[in-house]
Amino acid sequence: MKTSQKIILVAVAMITILILTIMIIVRDDIQLLFVKDKDWNFKTIAVDKFQRLDFSANYHAEVVSGLEYSVEVAVKDSTRVFPLVKEVDGTLYFSEPDADSLVTNPIIKVRITMPLLRSVWGRRGSEITIRNFQSDSLTVSIEEGCKLKGKDNTIRFLTFRTGDALVEWTNTP
């Protein structure tokens, strides 16, 4: 083997070892970049089929299109706030026993996967993000400081009913 090939091989080996060493040292920081809800202890809630969502408190919800129905809820301080989730006639209701106190209480995070979304109702400071839905129609009612974001959705007829809320809707072709 020629000297130049040996030098290149040693240099590549040293660079590889350096990169691996750096990754091992900073792996916790790297994991934090990929796991944004690390401090939140999500619990899965058993639910039936639903097509409508109703948020009546300070929820931060991530709603994603998927084949199965799943709901995960997390609260940092569960001793102060306990979210109530119930399904009635195809609508999944998210509330809290004392919804008026949620302005000062911690945020409740929710991750929802569902195949079809017909309507969303948000109020009292809820932040709702809707992603990857393909539908003929969607009705959105938001009020009392609610924020709604839509990303990568294909919806033919979109109906909004708003009070003092913020709507940000983006579709990519």
N, CA, C and O of each residue as an XYZ file, in Angstrom:
692
protein
N       0.841     -1.172      0.000
C       0.000      0.000      0.000
C       0.889      1.239      0.000
O       1.887      1.297      0.719
N       0.527      2.205     -0.794
C       1.321      3.427     -0.905
C       1.148      4.307      0.326
O       0.151      4.209      1.042
N       2.113      5.148      0.554
C       2.111      6.043      1.710
C       0.919      7.000      1.673
O       0.310      7.251      2.713
N       0.579      7.527      0.530
C      -0.548      8.461      0.422
C      -1.868      7.774      0.776
O      -2.737      8.392      1.391
N      -2.025      6.523      0.400
C      -3.243      5.781      0.751
C      -3.301      5.536      2.250
O      -4.379      5.601      2.841
N      -2.177      5.258      2.869
C      -2.127      5.047      4.310
C      -2.500      6.316      5.056
O      -3.216      6.266      6.056
N      -2.016      7.454      4.573
C      -2.313      8.737      5.211
C      -3.808      9.042      5.116
O      -4.415      9.481      6.093
N      -4.396      8.813      3.954
C      -5.837      9.059      3.767
C      -6.651      8.129      4.647
O      -7.627      8.566      5.257
N      -6.280      6.863      4.730
C      -6.996      5.899      5.547
C      -6.932      6.264      7.032
O      -7.938      6.163      7.734
N      -5.766      6.686      7.515
C      -5.610      7.097      8.902
C      -6.435      8.371      9.172
O      -7.063      8.484     10.224
N      -6.438      9.311      8.246
C      -7.196     10.558      8.415
C      -8.701     10.273      8.492
O      -9.396     10.842      9.334
N      -9.197      9.406      7.629
C     -10.618      9.052      7.650
C     -10.964      8.356      8.964
O     -12.011      8.640      9.545
N     -10.122      7.466      9.438
C     -10.356      6.769     10.698
C     -10.374      7.749     11.868
O     -11.216      7.619     12.756
N      -9.480      8.712     11.890
C      -9.431      9.699     12.975
C     -10.669     10.598     12.951
O     -11.231     10.908     14.002
N     -11.087     11.010     11.774
C     -12.297     11.849     11.667
C     -13.513     11.074     12.143
O     -14.358     11.626     12.847
N     -13.618      9.807     11.772
C     -14.741      8.970     12.207
C     -14.751      8.820     13.723
O     -15.808      8.929     14.345
N     -13.611      8.575     14.315
C     -13.512      8.446     15.770
C     -13.875      9.762     16.451
O     -14.546      9.756     17.483
N     -13.444     10.876     15.896
C     -13.769     12.192     16.448
C     -15.277     12.446     16.403
O     -15.851     12.922     17.382
N     -15.912     12.138     15.295
C     -17.359     12.351     15.163
C     -18.119     11.474     16.151
O     -19.047     11.949     16.805
N     -17.746     10.214     16.269
C     -18.406      9.309     17.218
C     -18.222      9.783     18.656
O     -19.160      9.721     19.451
N     -17.033     10.251     18.992
C     -16.773     10.750     20.342
C     -17.644     11.968     20.650
O     -18.214     12.062     21.737
N     -17.748     12.886     19.713
C     -18.582     14.082     19.915
C     -20.044     13.682     20.080
O     -20.733     14.225     20.943
N     -20.532     12.741     19.267
C     -21.923     12.303     19.367
C     -22.203     11.649     20.714
O     -23.278     11.846     21.281
N     -21.263     10.881     21.230
C     -21.449     10.246     22.536
C     -21.499     11.293     23.641
O     -22.305     11.187     24.565
N     -20.648     12.291     23.548
C     -20.590     13.332     24.577
C     -21.864     14.164     24.594
O     -22.359     14.497     25.671
N     -22.402     14.505     23.444
C     -23.564     15.395     23.375
C     -24.860     14.665     23.031
O     -25.798     15.291     22.538
N     -24.934     13.369     23.276
C     -26.121     12.609     22.880
C     -27.390     13.069     23.598
O     -28.470     13.037     23.007
N     -27.283     13.497     24.857
C     -28.464     13.983     25.566
C     -29.012     15.244     24.902
O     -30.225     15.410     24.776
N     -28.116     16.125     24.481
C     -28.559     17.332     23.780
C     -29.181     16.991     22.433
O     -30.152     17.626     22.020
N     -28.645     16.015     21.758
C     -29.199     15.598     20.469
C     -30.590     15.000     20.666
O     -31.492     15.269     19.872
N     -30.776     14.197     21.704
C     -32.081     13.607     21.965
C     -33.119     14.678     22.271
O     -34.271     14.549     21.857
N     -32.739     15.724     22.983
C     -33.673     16.807     23.257
C     -34.171     17.469     21.985
O     -35.314     17.924     21.930
N     -33.335     17.529     20.967
C     -33.759     18.113     19.701
C     -34.846     17.283     19.030
O     -35.726     17.831     18.365
N     -34.788     15.972     19.199
C     -35.737     15.088     18.535
C     -36.968     14.778     19.376
O     -38.000     14.395     18.824
N     -36.891     14.931     20.679
C     -38.013     14.651     21.564
C     -38.428     15.961     22.219
O     -37.887     16.334     23.260
N     -39.386     16.663     21.612
C     -39.747     17.981     22.120
C     -40.638     17.929     23.354
O     -40.693     18.903     24.106
N     -41.337     16.819     23.584
C     -42.220     16.699     24.734
C     -41.622     15.789     25.798
O     -42.346     15.025     26.435
N     -40.316     15.862     25.995
C     -39.627     14.955     26.916
C     -40.110     15.112     28.358
O     -40.213     14.120     29.080
N     -40.403     16.327     28.786
C     -40.823     16.573     30.160
C     -42.283     16.213     30.418
O     -42.729     16.230     31.565
N     -43.019     15.893     29.382
C     -44.441     15.613     29.513
C     -44.652     14.103     29.589
O     -44.088     13.353     28.793
N     -45.450     13.667     30.531
C     -45.758     12.249     30.688
C     -47.125     11.978     30.059
O     -48.154     12.122     30.718
N     -47.131     11.588     28.790
C     -48.385     11.354     28.076
C     -49.004     10.031     28.498
O     -48.319      9.019     28.649
N     -50.322     10.066     28.683
C     -51.076      8.859     29.020
C     -52.133      8.640     27.944
O     -52.833      9.572     27.547
N     -52.240      7.412     27.480
C     -53.219      7.080     26.451
C     -54.587      6.913     27.088
O     -54.729      6.310     28.151
N     -55.595      7.462     26.411
C     -56.980      7.377     26.875
C     -57.752      6.506     25.897
O     -57.652      6.689     24.684
N     -58.515      5.568     26.417
C     -59.341      4.708     25.566
C     -60.531      5.516     25.047
O     -61.264      6.130     25.822
N     -60.708      5.505     23.735
C     -61.801      6.263     23.124
C     -62.486      5.410     22.058
O     -61.906      4.472     21.511
N     -63.739      5.767     21.783
C     -64.473      5.163     20.679
C     -64.250      6.000     19.430
O     -63.450      6.935     19.431
N     -64.953      5.661     18.378
C     -64.843      6.435     17.139
C     -65.471      7.818     17.337
O     -66.508      7.961     17.986
N     -64.815      8.832     16.761
C     -65.296     10.208     16.849
C     -64.881     10.948     15.587
O     -63.890     10.594     14.948
N     -65.649     11.986     15.230
C     -65.348     12.788     14.048
C     -65.300     14.277     14.351
O     -64.955     15.078     13.482
N     -65.646     14.652     15.582
C     -65.676     16.056     15.970
C     -64.904     16.233     17.273
O     -64.859     15.333     18.112
N     -64.294     17.415     17.427
C     -63.511     17.723     18.628
C     -64.033     19.003     19.262
O     -64.403     19.941     18.556
N     -64.063     19.047     20.585
C     -64.521     20.216     21.326
C     -63.552     20.458     22.484
O     -63.470     19.655     23.414
N     -62.818     21.575     22.417
C     -61.856     21.952     23.460
C     -62.421     23.159     24.202
O     -62.570     24.231     23.617
N     -62.738     22.992     25.491
C     -63.344     24.087     26.236
C     -62.427     24.641     27.313
O     -62.884     25.309     28.241
N     -61.135     24.365     27.193
C     -60.206     24.845     28.211
C     -58.839     25.072     27.568
O     -58.714     25.068     26.343
N     -57.833     25.266     28.386
C     -56.491     25.639     27.942
C     -55.701     24.419     27.446
O     -54.700     24.039     28.053
N     -56.151     23.813     26.350
C     -55.486     22.647     25.768
C     -54.569     23.070     24.625
O     -54.882     23.997     23.878
N     -53.435     22.384     24.495
C     -52.574     22.516     23.328
C     -52.673     21.178     22.607
O     -52.124     20.177     23.068
N     -53.371     21.162     21.481
C     -53.691     19.906     20.802
C     -52.996     19.806     19.456
O     -52.942     20.765     18.686
N     -52.470     18.628     19.197
C     -51.868     18.282     17.907
C     -52.769     17.190     17.327
O     -52.787     16.066     17.828
N     -53.519     17.524     16.266
C     -54.470     16.596     15.659
C     -53.916     16.179     14.302
O     -53.676     17.018     13.433
N     -53.714     14.864     14.127
C     -53.068     14.342     12.927
C     -53.963     13.273     12.304
O     -54.600     12.490     13.008
N     -54.000     13.256     10.986
C     -54.745     12.229     10.269
C     -54.007     10.900     10.364
O     -52.789     10.838     10.193
N     -54.760      9.839     10.638
C     -54.183      8.498     10.726
C     -55.266      7.450     10.609
O     -56.452      7.780     10.645
N     -54.889      6.210     10.471
C     -55.855      5.135     10.274
C     -56.600      4.752     11.543
O     -57.768      4.368     11.477
N     -55.958      4.846     12.678
C     -56.542      4.440     13.955
C     -56.912      5.659     14.795
O     -56.424      6.764     14.559
N     -57.779      5.438     15.776
C     -58.142      6.474     16.734
C     -57.231      6.350     17.958
O     -57.125      5.278     18.553
N     -56.580      7.446     18.327
C     -55.795      7.440     19.561
C     -55.776      8.839     20.163
O     -55.773      9.843     19.452
N     -55.763      8.876     21.489
C     -55.723     10.137     22.226
C     -54.735      9.977     23.368
O     -54.826      9.036     24.156
N     -53.785     10.909     23.448
C     -52.821     10.947     24.544
C     -52.911     12.317     25.203
O     -52.962     13.340     24.521
N     -52.932     12.330     26.540
C     -53.078     13.565     27.300
C     -51.937     13.660     28.307
O     -51.533     12.657     28.896
N     -51.414     14.887     28.500
C     -50.344     15.097     29.471
C     -50.530     16.439     30.177
O     -50.919     17.435     29.567
N     -50.244     16.438     31.472
C     -50.244     17.639     32.300
C     -48.981     17.590     33.139
O     -48.681     16.562     33.746
N     -48.231     18.691     33.184
C     -46.999     18.689     33.986
C     -47.294     18.538     35.468
O     -46.623     17.766     36.152
N     -48.279     19.256     35.974
C     -48.622     19.183     37.395
C     -50.022     18.594     37.517
O     -51.004     19.332     37.599
N     -50.115     17.269     37.531
C     -51.421     16.608     37.524
C     -52.160     16.722     38.857
O     -53.331     16.352     38.939
N     -51.506     17.221     39.892
C     -52.199     17.380     41.167
C     -53.115     18.597     41.150
O     -54.076     18.659     41.916
N     -52.826     19.561     40.286
C     -53.643     20.772     40.231
C     -54.732     20.705     39.179
O     -55.803     21.282     39.365
N     -54.483     20.015     38.082
C     -55.428     19.980     36.976
C     -55.584     18.540     36.522
O     -54.602     17.818     36.353
N     -56.815     18.138     36.329
C     -57.055     16.818     35.761
C     -57.991     16.969     34.569
O     -59.146     17.355     34.745
N     -57.525     16.678     33.371
C     -58.366     16.858     32.189
C     -59.485     15.828     32.132
O     -59.307     14.668     32.503
N     -60.630     16.275     31.663
C     -61.757     15.379     31.448
C     -61.932     15.180     29.949
O     -62.032     16.148     29.195
N     -61.970     13.932     29.525
C     -62.153     13.603     28.116
C     -63.304     12.612     28.026
O     -63.274     11.551     28.649
N     -64.322     12.971     27.243
C     -65.440     12.048     27.066
C     -65.962     12.154     25.643
O     -65.865     13.198     24.997
N     -66.517     11.046     25.174
C     -67.069     10.978     23.820
C     -68.580     10.865     23.928
O     -69.102      9.992     24.621
N     -69.286     11.772     23.226
C     -70.740     11.758     23.202
C     -71.194     11.967     21.762
O     -70.915     13.005     21.163
N     -71.887     10.988     21.215
C     -72.468     11.073     19.863
C     -71.457     11.499     18.802
O     -71.761     12.350     17.966
N     -70.268     10.922     18.825
C     -69.270     11.206     17.797
C     -68.436     12.451     18.028
O     -67.603     12.799     17.192
N     -68.648     13.131     19.153
C     -67.855     14.308     19.497
C     -66.999     13.982     20.719
O     -67.496     13.461     21.718
N     -65.713     14.293     20.626
C     -64.795     14.084     21.743
C     -64.647     15.422     22.465
O     -64.137     16.388     21.897
N     -65.096     15.473     23.725
C     -65.079     16.695     24.525
C     -63.857     16.696     25.447
O     -63.591     15.717     26.145
N     -63.123     17.807     25.439
C     -61.980     18.002     26.325
C     -62.322     19.172     27.242
O     -62.517     20.296     26.779
N     -62.394     18.904     28.537
C     -62.724     19.967     29.486
C     -61.935     19.736     30.759
O     -61.060     18.871     30.809
N     -62.245     20.512     31.791
C     -61.595     20.429     33.094
C     -62.662     20.776     34.109
O     -63.503     21.627     33.821
N     -62.674     20.162     35.289
C     -63.750     20.421     36.244
C     -63.983     21.899     36.527
O     -65.129     22.328     36.658
N     -62.916     22.680     36.624
C     -63.038     24.111     36.877
C     -62.374     24.847     35.722
O     -61.266     25.362     35.870
N     -63.043     24.900     34.568
C     -62.448     25.452     33.352
C     -62.091     26.926     33.490
O     -61.195     27.400     32.792
N     -62.772     27.675     34.381
C     -62.446     29.089     34.544
C     -61.062     29.287     35.150
O     -60.434     30.319     34.913
N     -60.568     28.317     35.932
C     -59.265     28.464     36.572
C     -58.114     28.066     35.657
O     -56.955     28.216     36.044
N     -58.394     27.563     34.459
C     -57.326     27.111     33.580
C     -56.480     28.244     33.033
O     -55.403     27.998     32.491
N     -56.937     29.464     33.161
C     -56.126     30.585     32.696
C     -54.832     30.646     33.498
O     -53.785     30.989     32.949
N     -54.886     30.318     34.791
C     -53.694     30.352     35.637
C     -53.072     28.972     35.822
O     -51.931     28.873     36.275
N     -53.783     27.921     35.488
C     -53.273     26.559     35.662
C     -52.370     26.158     34.498
O     -52.344     26.835     33.470
N     -51.640     25.073     34.656
C     -50.738     24.632     33.594
C     -51.484     24.223     32.325
O     -52.684     23.952     32.330
N     -50.731     24.195     31.267
C     -51.257     23.783     29.969
C     -51.475     22.278     29.965
O     -50.721     21.528     30.585
N     -52.507     21.846     29.263
C     -52.769     20.428     29.063
C     -52.447     20.129     27.603
O     -53.024     20.739     26.702
N     -51.531     19.195     27.365
C     -51.165     18.832     25.998
C     -51.924     17.581     25.571
O     -52.127     16.656     26.358
N     -52.337     17.577     24.305
C     -53.094     16.461     23.761
C     -52.535     16.106     22.394
O     -52.267     16.990     21.579
N     -52.358     14.810     22.140
C     -51.993     14.312     20.813
C     -53.117     13.391     20.357
O     -53.438     12.402     21.014
N     -53.708     13.741     19.213
C     -54.870     12.999     18.707
C     -54.563     12.503     17.302
O     -54.054     13.245     16.461
N     -54.882     11.237     17.066
C     -54.818     10.675     15.719
C     -56.211     10.167     15.392
O     -56.827      9.465     16.194
N     -56.706     10.522     14.215
C     -58.044     10.118     13.800
C     -58.130     10.094     12.281
O     -57.442     10.871     11.618
N     -58.962      9.216     11.709
C     -59.023      9.121     10.250
C     -59.818     10.247      9.584
O     -59.489     10.648      8.467
N     -60.853     10.762     10.244
C     -61.729     11.752      9.624
C     -62.080     12.827     10.625
O     -62.435     12.529     11.766
N     -61.983     14.080     10.205
C     -62.312     15.217     11.066
C     -63.398     16.035     10.384
O     -63.197     16.541      9.280
N     -64.553     16.168     11.041
C     -65.688     16.930     10.489
C     -65.773     18.343     11.070
O     -66.077     19.294     10.349
N     -65.499     18.484     12.395
C     -65.588     19.812     13.002
C     -64.669     19.913     14.212
O     -64.342     18.923     14.866
N     -64.263     21.160     14.483
C     -63.420     21.485     15.638
C     -64.011     22.709     16.309
O     -64.362     23.682     15.640
N     -64.122     22.663     17.622
C     -64.581     23.810     18.384
C     -63.560     24.050     19.475
O     -63.309     23.168     20.297
N     -62.962     25.242     19.493
C     -61.955     25.581     20.485
C     -62.261     26.907     21.142
O     -62.743     27.840     20.498
N     -61.973     26.981     22.448
C     -62.167     28.236     23.188
C     -61.294     28.251     24.435
O     -60.641     27.261     24.764
N     -61.292     29.382     25.118
C     -60.558     29.598     26.371
C     -59.073     29.310     26.255
O     -58.514     28.581     27.075
N     -58.432     29.874     25.245
C     -56.985     29.787     25.141
C     -56.430     28.507     24.562
O     -55.221     28.283     24.625
N     -57.268     27.666     24.005
C     -56.766     26.432     23.393
C     -55.920     26.759     22.169
O     -56.185     27.730     21.460
N     -54.903     25.943     21.929
C     -54.088     26.047     20.723
C     -54.191     24.712     20.004
O     -53.789     23.679     20.539
N     -54.731     24.735     18.792
C     -55.025     23.509     18.056
C     -54.266     23.528     16.738
O     -54.336     24.503     15.989
N     -53.544     22.457     16.458
C     -52.857     22.299     15.175
C     -53.440     21.076     14.485
O     -53.490     19.987     15.057
N     -53.881     21.272     13.244
C     -54.482     20.195     12.455
C     -53.557     19.907     11.284
O     -53.193     20.820     10.543
N     -53.167     18.622     11.106
C     -52.199     18.250     10.070
C     -52.682     17.070      9.225
O     -53.292     16.124      9.725
N     -52.387     17.164      7.930
C     -52.473     16.045      6.980
C     -53.873     15.469      6.779
O     -54.004     14.270      6.534
N     -54.905     16.273      6.874
C     -56.260     15.774      6.642
C     -56.675     16.025      5.195
O     -56.362     17.064      4.615
N     -57.381     15.059      4.628
C     -57.990     15.197      3.317
C     -59.481     14.970      3.515
O     -59.907     13.895      3.937
N     -60.268     15.999      3.204
C     -61.689     15.917      3.510
C     -62.479     16.790      2.544
O     -61.940     17.717      1.939
N     -63.772     16.478      2.409
C     -64.653     17.320      1.605
C     -65.009     18.596      2.342
O     -65.112     19.658      1.728
N     -65.200     18.505      3.667
C     -65.591     19.698      4.410
C     -65.095     19.634      5.850
O     -64.899     18.560      6.419
N     -64.900     20.823      6.418
C     -64.506     20.970      7.817
C     -65.122     22.257      8.341
O     -65.037     23.306      7.703
N     -65.740     22.164      9.507
C     -66.297     23.336     10.177
C     -65.449     23.621     11.412
O     -65.223     22.740     12.242
N     -64.982     24.867     11.521
C     -64.128     25.278     12.626
C     -64.801     26.427     13.359
O     -65.131     27.446     12.753
N     -65.006     26.266     14.659
C     -65.544     27.331     15.513
C     -64.508     27.611     16.589
O     -64.186     26.729     17.384
N     -63.983     28.832     16.621
C     -62.989     29.188     17.630
C     -63.328     30.546     18.223
O     -63.814     31.440     17.532
N     -63.062     30.681     19.512
C     -63.373     31.916     20.218
C     -62.574     31.999     21.506
O     -61.856     31.064     21.861
N     -62.701     33.117     22.205
C     -62.080     33.365     23.505
C     -60.579     33.088     23.513
O     -60.083     32.362     24.375
N     -59.855     33.668     22.552
C     -58.405     33.572     22.540
C     -57.836     32.277     22.011
O     -56.651     32.008     22.203
N     -58.629     31.481     21.361
C     -58.148     30.215     20.799
C     -57.274     30.485     19.579
O     -57.506     31.442     18.841
N     -56.259     29.629     19.370
C     -55.398     29.721     18.198
C     -55.519     28.423     17.417
O     -55.468     27.334     17.990
N     -55.679     28.545     16.102
C     -55.804     27.372     15.247
C     -54.771     27.443     14.145
O     -54.622     28.475     13.489
N     -54.051     26.340     13.938
C     -53.103     26.238     12.840
C     -53.458     25.007     12.028
O     -53.788     23.957     12.579
N     -53.386     25.146     10.717
C     -53.599     24.013      9.832
C     -52.403     23.866      8.919
O     -51.943     24.846      8.333
N     -51.893     22.653      8.792
C     -50.716     22.423      7.961
C     -50.919     21.179      7.112
O     -51.325     20.130      7.612
N     -50.634     21.307      5.825
C     -50.657     20.192      4.875
C     -51.999     19.476      4.849
O     -52.054     18.248      4.907
N     -53.079     20.245      4.763
C     -54.425     19.700      4.681
C     -55.003     19.942      3.297
O     -54.651     20.923      2.642
N     -55.882     19.064      2.848
C     -56.617     19.255      1.601
C     -58.099     19.172      1.952
O     -58.638     18.087      2.171
N     -58.748     20.333      2.001
C     -60.156     20.408      2.392
C     -60.888     21.259      1.367
O     -60.518     22.408      1.123
N     -61.931     20.690      0.766
C     -62.657     21.403     -0.290
C     -63.446     22.592      0.243
O     -63.315     23.702     -0.274
N     -64.260     22.376      1.265
C     -65.109     23.430      1.821
C     -64.752     23.614      3.290
O     -64.947     22.719      4.112
N     -64.224     24.798      3.600
C     -63.779     25.100      4.953
C     -64.636     26.247      5.485
O     -64.690     27.323      4.889
N     -65.300     26.004      6.609
C     -66.177     27.003      7.212
C     -65.600     27.430      8.550
O     -65.297     26.594      9.401
N     -65.446     28.763      8.735
C     -64.926     29.303      9.999
C     -65.996     30.112     10.699
O     -66.733     30.876     10.075
N     -66.068     29.932     12.007
C     -66.864     30.785     12.881
C     -65.908     31.238     13.977
O     -65.445     30.416     14.768
N     -65.605     32.531     14.036
C     -64.616     33.001     15.001
C     -65.128     34.178     15.805
O     -65.998     34.929     15.363
N     -64.571     34.320     16.986
C     -64.787     35.488     17.825
C     -63.474     36.249     17.850
O     -63.060     36.809     16.835
N     -62.816     36.274     19.000
C     -61.517     36.944     19.133
C     -60.399     35.911     19.038
O     -59.606     35.759     19.967
N     -60.340     35.213     17.932
C     -59.395     34.108     17.780
C     -58.436     34.378     16.628
O     -58.646     35.287     15.824
N     -57.376     33.567     16.563
C     -56.372     33.674     15.503
C     -56.430     32.415     14.655
O     -56.429     31.300     15.178
N     -56.482     32.603     13.333
C     -56.498     31.468     12.400
C     -55.278     31.591     11.482
O     -55.048     32.634     10.870
N     -54.510     30.517     11.399
C     -53.368     30.466     10.490
C     -53.472     29.140      9.739
O     -53.295     28.077     10.333
N     -53.757     29.196      8.443
C     -54.003     27.977      7.672
C     -53.092     27.968      6.459
O     -53.139     28.893      5.649
N     -52.260     26.940      6.316
C     -51.375     26.843      5.173
C     -51.518     25.474      4.526
O     -51.530     24.454      5.215
N     -51.625     25.454      3.222
C     -51.663     24.212      2.463
C     -50.529     24.216      1.481
O     -50.250     25.235      0.850
N     -49.867     23.079      1.343
C     -48.813     22.958      0.351
C     -49.301     22.044     -0.756
O     -49.841     20.974     -0.478
N     -49.120     22.446     -2.009
C     -49.640     21.630     -3.114
C     -48.912     20.320     -3.266
O     -49.239     19.531     -4.153
